[in-house]
Amino acid sequence: MSKTLIRGAKVLGGRPQDVLIDGEVIEAVGTGLSAEGAEVVEADGKVLLPGLVDLHTHLREPGREDSETVLTGTRAAAKGGFTTVFAMANTFPVADTAGVVEQVWRLGREHGYCDVQPIGAVTVGLEGKKLAELGAMHESAAGVTVFSDDGKCVDDAVIMRRALEYVKAFGGVVAQHAQEPRLTEGAQMNEGVVSAELGLGGWPAVAEESIIARDVLLADHVGSRVHICHLSTAGSVEIVRWAKSRGIDVTAEVTPHHLLLTDELVRTYNPVYKVNPPLRTERDVLALREALADGTIDIVATDHAPHPHEDKDCEWAAAAMGMVGLETALSVVQETMVDTGLLDWAGVAERMSFKPAKIGRATGHGRPVSAGEPANLTLVDTAYRGPVDPAGFASRSRNTPYEGRELPGRVTHTWLRGKATLVDGKLT
């Protein structure tokens, strides 16, 4: 079995140490380590983190391979420092059966750039009318534990209650896309001053907040777990904070773009800024950062949503919603949370590896950087700063809101169970 010696890395941002990988596991962590015949990686003070875990990725396969495939999406994940991603169910066909989730899971295993854990649909065809085969998907080879109709809200309270009751039997979790559909008909952006000035249909904060309030109460009622996808408003933060104070088993995620970008960017009418939920106000952005720092929001999840050029290179109203995010996520978190002093690198590891792995039951991921643990690791050059160039993306799509923007940090190496998937910023 091959050995790799990472020399002088700041483990979770701490003092420089050496990390010796032997085969698929970490053999030792310390100073002055050596190993005959080992490949040596000179870290030179770069930060070493456990492999990142994304609880919210759209890989598009099967059905929309023009946007992304499991191969291109996992290559993008490796470039971003991720060793496992959870693939959302809104594919064609929808991942609402054991057969489809097993197909996605096997594609991930075949390509090998990161582990792929499929998310099963809550309802058949994402139609919100009938529960999908939750038990069969959980018992399949894919071992599904997270279920979501993401892209659509499970707006029927009875269906949501039944889903929460069903997944409770095997420790699963329902991840809700919180969007009251009747309050967002024709919505094009955040409802507020900017939408009024531009004359675009507004997506009010209450459309998100009302669903979150209902669902935390339902989760409390049945004693089950609920996860809130891409939380985006200050009001939603307060509801989740209240629910946690009551002991309700709720977790929540925030996307990198909601930590950085605001609805003022929509004044450009550039569809790259069109996303669901929409970019919110500066007040919301600051509230989300504080909530991520204090633990009210548990994790960062990318909501990586690739679209082909023609779906974004059009007028605003006709454009698809979504942004790619796997390859820029860590840089945005460094800019908004680390460089601002709100989080240290250990805090980043908690919110981008340990906690998402725990929520999704990702065995072998989100583990400490210590002897005997799986060698799922990422090495980050935190001193780097440079412009984002989507031409160099591994993703099949280029719909990034950061093109040309200078961001800090660059993932230089990623290891999946001891095997390098990224070396000096280049895929293996």
BELFENLIN-V357521 format. One record per run of one state. SS is the DSSP state (~ for helix, > for strand, _ for the rest). FROM is the first residue (numbers start at 1). TO is the last residue. If there is no record, write none. Layout:
ss:SS from:FROM to:TO
ss:SS from:FROM to:TO
This chain:
ss:_ from:1 to:2
ss:> from:3 to:11
ss:_ from:12 to:15
ss:> from:16 to:22
ss:_ from:23 to:24
ss:> from:25 to:30
ss:_ from:31 to:38
ss:> from:39 to:42
ss:_ from:43 to:46
ss:> from:47 to:50
ss:_ from:51 to:51
ss:> from:52 to:58
ss:_ from:59 to:69
ss:~ from:70 to:79
ss:_ from:80 to:81
ss:> from:82 to:87
ss:_ from:88 to:97
ss:~ from:98 to:111
ss:_ from:112 to:114
ss:> from:115 to:118
ss:_ from:119 to:119
ss:> from:120 to:120
ss:_ from:121 to:122
ss:> from:123 to:123
ss:~ from:124 to:126
ss:_ from:127 to:130
ss:> from:131 to:131
ss:_ from:132 to:133
ss:~ from:134 to:139
ss:_ from:140 to:145
ss:> from:146 to:147
ss:_ from:148 to:156
ss:~ from:157 to:168
ss:_ from:169 to:172
ss:> from:173 to:176
ss:_ from:177 to:180
ss:~ from:181 to:183
ss:_ from:184 to:188
ss:> from:189 to:190
ss:_ from:191 to:192
ss:~ from:193 to:198
ss:_ from:199 to:201
ss:> from:202 to:203
ss:_ from:204 to:204
ss:~ from:205 to:222
ss:_ from:223 to:225
ss:> from:226 to:228
ss:_ from:229 to:233
ss:~ from:234 to:245
ss:_ from:246 to:249
ss:> from:250 to:254
ss:_ from:255 to:255
ss:~ from:256 to:260
ss:_ from:261 to:262
ss:~ from:263 to:268
ss:_ from:269 to:270
ss:~ from:271 to:273
ss:_ from:274 to:281
ss:~ from:282 to:294
ss:_ from:295 to:298
ss:> from:299 to:300
ss:_ from:301 to:303
ss:> from:304 to:305
ss:_ from:306 to:308
ss:~ from:309 to:312
ss:_ from:313 to:315
ss:~ from:316 to:318
ss:_ from:319 to:322
ss:> from:323 to:323
ss:_ from:324 to:328
ss:~ from:329 to:338
ss:_ from:339 to:344
ss:~ from:345 to:360
ss:_ from:361 to:373
ss:> from:374 to:374
ss:_ from:375 to:376
ss:> from:377 to:388
ss:_ from:389 to:389
ss:~ from:390 to:392
ss:_ from:393 to:402
ss:> from:403 to:403
ss:_ from:404 to:405
ss:> from:406 to:416
ss:_ from:417 to:418
ss:> from:419 to:423
ss:_ from:424 to:425
ss:> from:426 to:427
ss:_ from:428 to:428
